[in-house]
Amino acid sequence: MNKFKIQKVSFSGVRYLLTVVCCLFTSCYKLISTYAPSEVEPGQTFEVSFTVIDDGSDTQNFVTDWSYAGVRVPKGWTVTVPQGAHQQFAEDWVYYKDGSKVNSAHNMEPCDKLTQFYNSACPKSNYTWAGFKSVNKIPKNISACWRNGCDSIRVTFLVTVPEDVTPGRYQIDFMGGDEEDDAGIDKYNSYSDAKDSRLFHVSTASGSYVDNRNASLARTIIVTDVTGIRSPSISSKEKRGVYDLQGRPATKQSGIIIKNGKKIIKR
């Protein structure tokens, strides 16, 4: 992966320390959108994803480095990630020092320790989390200020339904977090050590202790039988796979843009 230098503004040691403390104890971004297809068939592989934006706080957020993300699916379902699963979207006026835009894609890989931590944090009968971490430190992550400049992040997963799955309704949940230290998640020996860490920034899990969560963004997927026949009593709400910032259905996620001073999802 190419290493890019990022222009930074010098800050006093006191301000730097206060900023780091703020980021350690508050979320630096919030969950605003999720995506999943409304219907799938047994044996099918499909994409699901979640998107976060900066939380609008006054803290001057710093580089996030290691990124972590997980998706909760029914037991027996398989989860992988595509190439460039971690995508960053920049505002138009943000560039690296070499002139390239901050828009970028980064690879992720399975993380057994994160899977264990997420299952401990938010257990659900007959469901399991699949955790992933960035393969390398990511040169720039989300920020609420111009000097960091990444406006939104989307993480995409590939989910495969077993051939012998029982047709019906199933729920997909998401969780995401980060770590700045070089050791990343390896600095934690157990879930008890990590439970108050930044690994647990955002979540859709209902009842989760995570402060920055939105259970209404959990997705319901209808698994049909092999002929495509499904229950006729599916509400119009369940047919919607993703919503924009105003709660309106969106056809796809393609980053966040600023329009009239407001963040909106690109169509």
N, C-alpha and C positions, 0 to 999 in steps of 0.2 A: 504494500500500500504506500502511495506517495505521502511523504510528510510535508505538510504545509505550515509555514510560519504565519501566525496570526498577529496582527497589530494590536497592541494593548496600550492602555493609558496607565501611567505610573500612579500608584496610590500610596498613601502613607501606611506604615505598618499597622497603625491602630485601625484604620478603616478596613484594611484587608482582613485583620483578625475578626472584626465585628461581622463582616460579610460572611466569612467561612462559618462562624457560629450560627448565623441566621439560616444558612443553607443546611446546616446539620440538623436543625430542629424544626424547619418548616419545609413544606414541599415547594419545589421550584417550578413545577408545572402541574397542569390539571387535565383530566380526561374530558374530552369534548365530543368524541365520535367513535363509533365502532362499526364494523362491517361483517356481515355473514350472509350467505344466500338464504333465502326463505325456505327453499326445498332442496333436498338432495336424495339420491338413491343409494341403496346398499352397494358398497364397493367403490363409491365415488370419492375422488380427492378434490378438495375445494379450498379456496383461500378464505381466511378470516383475518381481521386486523383491527388495531385500535390507534387512535391519533390523540396526541397531547399538544397543548400550547402552553406558553408561559402563564403563570398564575396571576400576573398583574401586580405582584407585590413590589414594594419599593426597594427591596434588596437588590444589589448589583450581583447577579448570578455569575458563577464562574464556569469554566470548562468542566464537563461532567466526567470525562474519561470513560470508565467502564459502564456499559449499559446492560440492564437485566430486564427480562420480560418473560411472562408466562401466560399460558392459556389453559383453562380447565375444561375438560371434555369427559364424556362418559368413559368408564373403564373399558378397555378393549379397543378404543379408537386410537389411531396412530397420529402423532404430530411431528412434523419436521419443519424446516424453514427453507425458503428459496434463497438463491444468491441475492445479496444486497437486501436482506430482510429488514434491516434498520435503515430507514430513509429520512433524511433531513431536508427541510424546505426553508429557503432563505427569502427574506424580503428583497426586493429588486435592487436595493442600493447597498447590499452587503457583499463584500468580496474578501478573499484571502489576499495576503500581501503580494502574491504572484499574479494577481488579477483574475483568478478563477472564482466563480461563484461558490457560495457555501453549500448550495444544493449538492447532496452527495448520498451515496448508498454504501452501507457497511455490512459485512457478513457477521452472522451469529452462529453459535454452536450449542449443542445440548449441555446443560449444566445440572448434574445430578444433585449437587448440594442445594442449588436454588429450588429444584423440584421438591426436595425434602422440606425446605423452609416454607415454601408456599403451601404445601399440604398440611404442615403443622399450623400455619397461620389461619388458613381458611379451609378446613376439612368439609367434605360433603359426601354423604353416602352414595356409593356406586359411581363416583366421579373422581378424577385425579388431575392434578396439575402437571404440565410439562414445562420445565424451566429452561431458558436459554440465556447465554451471555454473549456480549460482543467478542469476536475473535481477538481483536486488538483494541487498544485504547482509541477512542474516537476523537479526532482532533478538535471537534467543536460540537457542543450540544445546545440545547434550547436556552434562550436567554430573553429577558425582558428589557434589555438595554442595547443600544446601538453597537457597542464594542464587542459583543458576542454575536448578536444578530441572527441566530437561527430561530425562525418563527414557529416552526412546528416539527414534530417527529411522528412518523408512522412506523409501526412494527407489524410485519405480515407473517402469518403462519400457514402451513399447509396441513390440512386435517383429512385423514382417510377414514371412511366409515367401513366397518367390517362387512363382509358379504352376507353374514348371517344375522345382522342386526334386526331387531324387532321394529317394524314401522311405528312411528309415533313422534311425539314432541320431545326435543332435547335442548338443554340450555348450554350456551357457551359463555364462559366468564374470562376476564382478562386481569392481569396485574403487571405493573412495571415499576422499575426503580433504577438506582445507579449507585456508584461508588467512585470516589476520587482517588483514594489511596492506591499506591502501586500494587498492593497485595489483593485489592478487590475483595471478592467474597471469601477468599482463602484466609483472611484475617479472623473470620468467625469460626469457632470450633463447634458451635451448636446453634440451634434456633433460638435458645434462650439468650445467647450473646447477640444475635442479630435482630431480634424482634423490634427494637426501637431504632433500627438503622434506616438508611435511605433506600434499602432494597425494597421497601414497601411504600412507595410514593403514591401510587394510584391503583384503584381496583374497582371492578364492577360487582364484586361478590357481596351479596346481601348479608348484612350482619357483620361484615368485616370490621375489625377495629381500625382499619386504615382511615385516617381523617379525610383524605382527599379521594373520595369514592363517589360513584354514581351508579347505583344498582339498576336504574332504569335503562342503562346502556348495555346490560347483559342481553345477549341475542338468543332468540328461540329459533331452532332449526326443525323443520318438519322432515322426517325421513319417510319417504313413500315406499310402497312395495315395488318390485321390479317392473311392474307395468305402469308405474307412475300414478296409480290410484291413491288418493289420500282421503282423509276425513273431510267431509263437506262443511264442517263447522269451524273452519279456520277464520278468525277475525281478520279484518283489513289491517289492523295494527300488526299482527303477526307476520303479515306478508311483507312488511317493510324491513329491509335489511340494514339501513343506515339512515341517520338523521343529520340535518345541518344544525347550526348553532341556535336556530329559532324553533327547533323541533319538527321541521318539515322534512319529508323523505328526500334523500339525495341518492342519485344513481350510482355514484362512485366517489372514492376519496382521491384527491389529487393535490393535497397540500393545503395550506392556508394562505390567503392573500389579504391585503389590507385595502379596504375600500371605504372612502369617506370616514376614515379614522377608526373603522371597525374591522375585526378579523372575521373573514368568511371562508367557507370551503369552496375551492375551485370546482366548478362543474365540468 
